[in-house]
Amino acid sequence: AAWGGGVMLSDKLKYLTKGIERSDSVAWNIHKMSGAGIQCSAFVVKEKGFLEKCNAYRAEYLFQPDKIYDTSFDIGDRTIQCGRKNDVLKLWMMWKGRGDKAMGARIEKAFDLAAYLTEKLKSTEGFRLVLPEFQCTNISFWYIPPRLRGKQETTEWWEEVGKVAPAIKGRMMLKGSIMISYQPLSSKGLVNFFRVIIANPVCERSDMDFIVDEIINLGQDL
């Protein structure tokens, strides 16, 4: 749930986390898809007292047991941060300001744009998806320039394809039009491919169209 935990806030999409209750622990980076200010994360464990058993040092100069108030409020021994940043305040203020409905709507819009981009890539010549379907909003794909289309897909051919994304990324940066990451996945034998991460709530379908058109404009002569 580090990236996609925000789906739990959507009645439409929360089915994607079905079975999460069987996990011993769950990490949710709320500064990612849910849009909280960096850094804001939650790490939840099933076993009560587990984090305290892992992290507690019982430093007597910090957590005196004979204070006049309930010392269970001294939560420093439950975290590796001890002095801990008050990340939960960012989440509380954001959730209070948006409410449940808007928190869920933000996630649903990202998924809608991801589905739109996926279909756009499927129907546009020169693009190939790394996976035929996606469960989240990270969409990975190759752009195959005209000179490489219709050729036998040998090792040498894939080596040429692997040079395309870095070249287009360089042109994007020099032009200042888009910033999209690319990466190989050597463990799976995959050469460099683009990876579009959709999370920005101000993006629209027209922005997805622009991504595709700009990659074509910048890469068709490679």
Buried (B, 14 or more C-beta within 10 A) or exposed (E): BEBBBBBBBBEEBBEBBEEEEEEEEBEBBBBBBBBBEEEBBBEBBEEEEEBBEEBBEEEEEEBEEEEEEEEEEBEBBBBEEBEEEEBBEBBEEBBEEBEEEEBBBBBBBBBBBBBBBBEBBEEBEBBEBBEEEBEBBBBBBBBBBEEBEEEEEEEEBBEBBBEBBEBBBEBBEEEEBBEBEBEBEEEEEBBBBBBBBBBEEEBEEEBBBBBBEBBBEBBEEB
